[in-house]
Amino acid sequence: MKPKEAWAIRTRLQMLSAVRDLALFNLAIDSKLRACDLVAISVGDVSTSGRVRDRAIIIQKKTGRPVQFELTDQTREAFGAWIENRRLGERDYLFPSRVHTKPHLSTRQYSRVVERWVSSIGLDPKRYDTHSMRRTKAAHIYKKTGNLRAVQLLLGHKKLESTVQYLGIEVDDALAISEQVEL
């Protein structure tokens, strides 16, 4: 997802006063988490004593490894509004399910929400999914810095090769970065 597309979605959610969706969208971009990890975050994972933290650490379900991520000002503001709006406690899931038999938003429901966001700004929902949310910031960090190791850490990948494959880095990308360095 391009930065202008992310900002278009964010702006639309703000205009609609979609408090939950704004918090969910901002967290999806900031955290770079898989859908299964994103929907299972509790208030206590991101907030202590009513104050939203600057950073959070989540143990990934797939790998069992911790991954740390920053919470930007806009995400912290959205969380504060959402937590207050729903009167959520530290033990509550950040995105509780509306279905009483489920504790938190399902990955399928999150997928439907992403489809709505993407469609609302005129993008093809077949080209963007929950994994697009995970990949967005990581891809932009790589494009800006060329630092694969940083992206690997942010995504919680064990192997650098996984990060290379995940970002779809080709020889042309590597050569373009190399050409920018003069010695």
Backbone torsions as a table, in degrees:
resi	resn	phi	psi	omega
1	MET	NA	134.9	179.8
2	LYS	-78.6	153.5	179.7
3	PRO	-54.8	-41.0	-178.7
4	LYS	-66.1	-30.5	176.9
5	GLU	-71.3	-41.2	176.9
6	ALA	-62.2	-43.4	179.6
7	TRP	-66.8	-34.1	177.9
8	ALA	-64.1	-43.1	178.1
9	ILE	-65.0	-48.0	-178.9
10	ARG	-58.1	-45.4	-179.4
11	THR	-63.3	-42.9	179.2
12	ARG	-61.6	-44.1	179.8
13	LEU	-64.2	-37.8	177.3
14	GLN	-65.2	-44.6	-179.4
15	MET	-63.3	-34.3	179.7
16	LEU	-82.8	-4.1	-174.9
17	SER	54.1	39.9	179.2
18	ALA	-85.3	78.8	-170.9
19	VAL	-59.0	-48.8	-179.7
20	ARG	-64.0	-48.0	-177.3
21	ASP	-63.8	-36.5	177.7
22	LEU	-64.7	-44.0	177.8
23	ALA	-63.5	-42.7	-179.8
24	LEU	-65.7	-45.4	179.4
25	PHE	-61.5	-49.5	-179.1
26	ASN	-61.2	-41.0	178.6
27	LEU	-65.9	-40.9	180.0
28	ALA	-59.4	-43.5	-179.8
29	ILE	-70.0	-49.5	-177.2
30	ASP	-63.9	-44.0	-168.9
31	SER	-79.0	-29.8	-176.6
32	LYS	60.2	31.8	-177.9
33	LEU	-92.1	153.9	170.8
34	ARG	-67.1	155.8	-177.8
35	ALA	-55.3	-42.8	-177.6
36	CYS	-62.2	-33.2	178.7
37	ASP	-80.8	-37.4	-177.9
38	LEU	-62.2	-49.0	-175.7
39	VAL	-70.5	-20.2	-176.5
40	ALA	-94.1	7.0	179.8
41	ILE	-70.3	136.8	176.1
42	SER	-98.6	162.7	178.3
43	VAL	-57.9	-40.4	179.9
44	GLY	-64.3	-20.4	177.0
45	ASP	-70.1	-26.8	-174.9
46	VAL	-120.4	-5.2	-174.2
47	SER	-142.5	143.6	175.9
48	THR	-132.5	127.4	178.3
49	SER	51.1	41.9	176.8
50	GLY	79.7	3.1	179.1
51	ARG	-113.3	125.3	179.2
52	VAL	-75.6	130.8	-177.6
53	ARG	-73.4	163.0	175.1
54	ASP	-78.7	-28.0	-178.6
55	ARG	-140.5	156.7	177.9
56	ALA	-138.5	156.8	175.9
57	ILE	-127.4	129.9	179.9
58	ILE	-125.3	138.6	172.6
59	ILE	-86.5	120.9	-177.6
60	GLN	-72.9	137.2	178.9
61	LYS	-66.2	-42.3	-174.8
62	LYS	-66.0	-43.7	-173.5
63	THR	-105.8	-19.2	-175.7
64	GLY	73.6	8.4	-178.5
65	ARG	-100.8	147.2	177.6
66	PRO	-76.0	146.9	173.3
67	VAL	-134.3	133.9	-178.5
68	GLN	-106.2	145.5	178.1
69	PHE	-148.4	155.5	179.1
70	GLU	-88.7	153.6	173.3
71	LEU	-115.6	111.7	-176.6
72	THR	-68.4	166.1	178.8
73	ASP	-54.1	-45.3	-178.0
74	GLN	-64.9	-33.4	177.8
75	THR	-71.1	-43.1	178.7
76	ARG	-61.8	-40.4	177.1
77	GLU	-63.2	-45.3	-180.0
78	ALA	-63.2	-40.9	176.9
79	PHE	-61.6	-47.1	-179.3
80	GLY	-56.3	-45.8	179.4
81	ALA	-64.4	-43.9	-178.0
82	TRP	-66.7	-46.4	-179.0
83	ILE	-62.6	-42.3	178.8
84	GLU	-67.8	-44.2	-179.4
85	ASN	-57.0	-44.0	-177.8
86	ARG	-92.8	-5.5	-177.6
87	ARG	54.3	50.8	-178.2
88	LEU	-82.9	140.3	175.1
89	GLY	-97.2	168.3	-176.5
90	GLU	-59.4	-26.8	-179.5
91	ARG	-87.0	-9.1	179.7
92	ASP	-77.6	153.9	170.9
93	TYR	-70.3	145.0	-179.5
94	LEU	-64.8	-34.6	179.2
95	PHE	-124.5	78.3	-177.8
96	PRO	-65.6	151.9	178.6
97	SER	-75.0	149.5	173.4
98	ARG	-84.0	-13.0	177.2
99	VAL	-90.4	120.8	-172.3
100	HIS	-65.0	-20.3	179.7
101	THR	-83.4	-9.1	-179.7
102	LYS	-112.6	136.6	-177.8
103	PRO	-76.2	-32.4	-177.4
104	HIS	-142.8	168.0	177.0
105	LEU	-50.0	135.4	179.1
106	SER	-83.3	161.3	177.2
107	THR	-65.4	-32.0	178.0
108	ARG	-67.0	-42.7	178.8
109	GLN	-66.2	-40.5	176.6
110	TYR	-59.0	-40.6	178.2
111	SER	-60.7	-41.7	177.6
112	ARG	-64.4	-38.6	179.1
113	VAL	-63.7	-44.3	178.4
114	VAL	-60.8	-43.3	177.0
115	GLU	-56.5	-42.9	178.6
116	ARG	-62.8	-44.3	-180.0
117	TRP	-58.8	-50.1	-175.1
118	VAL	-64.4	-45.8	179.6
119	SER	-63.0	-34.4	-175.5
120	SER	-64.2	-20.5	177.9
121	ILE	-110.7	14.6	173.1
122	GLY	85.4	14.1	177.1
123	LEU	-90.2	157.4	179.2
124	ASP	-78.2	114.6	-178.3
125	PRO	-65.2	-13.7	176.9
126	LYS	-75.6	-18.3	-178.3
127	ARG	-95.4	-10.2	-177.0
128	TYR	-132.3	137.6	178.5
129	ASP	-144.7	-169.1	-178.4
130	THR	-61.4	-32.4	179.7
131	HIS	-70.4	-25.8	174.6
132	SER	-62.1	-36.7	178.5
133	MET	-63.7	-43.0	179.7
134	ARG	-63.9	-40.9	-173.5
135	ARG	-79.1	-25.3	-170.2
136	THR	-54.6	-61.1	-175.3
137	LYS	-68.0	-37.5	179.3
138	ALA	-60.0	-44.3	-179.8
139	ALA	-64.8	-39.1	179.8
140	HIS	-70.7	-35.2	175.8
141	ILE	-63.5	-43.8	178.7
142	TYR	-63.0	-46.3	-179.8
143	LYS	-59.8	-38.2	-176.6
144	LYS	-76.4	-37.9	-172.4
145	THR	-110.1	-27.4	-173.7
146	GLY	71.6	11.2	-175.4
147	ASN	-92.3	94.9	-179.7
148	LEU	-66.7	-38.1	-178.4
149	ARG	-62.5	-40.9	178.2
150	ALA	-62.5	-44.4	179.9
151	VAL	-65.4	-39.5	177.5
152	GLN	-57.7	-46.5	179.6
153	LEU	-64.2	-42.8	-178.4
154	LEU	-64.9	-33.8	179.2
155	LEU	-86.0	-15.0	-179.2
156	GLY	76.7	25.6	177.8
157	HIS	-76.9	141.9	177.0
158	LYS	-76.4	-39.3	-174.5
159	LYS	-114.5	139.8	177.2
160	LEU	-61.9	-33.6	179.0
161	GLU	-60.1	-35.6	178.0
162	SER	-63.7	-40.2	-180.0
163	THR	-67.3	-41.8	178.1
164	VAL	-59.8	-48.0	-179.5
165	GLN	-66.2	-41.4	-178.5
166	TYR	-60.4	-42.9	-179.4
167	LEU	-81.8	-11.0	180.0
168	GLY	70.2	36.2	-178.4
169	ILE	-74.4	131.2	-179.5
170	GLU	-114.5	171.7	178.8
171	VAL	-57.4	-38.7	179.5
172	ASP	-59.7	-39.5	177.9
173	ASP	-63.1	-45.3	-179.3
174	ALA	-62.8	-42.3	178.9
175	LEU	-65.5	-39.1	178.1
176	ALA	-61.1	-40.5	177.1
177	ILE	-66.6	-44.5	180.0
178	SER	-59.6	-39.6	-179.1
179	GLU	-65.3	-22.2	-179.3
180	GLN	-80.5	-12.0	-177.8
181	VAL	-100.9	121.3	177.7
182	GLU	-109.1	133.4	176.6
183	LEU	-127.2	NA	NA
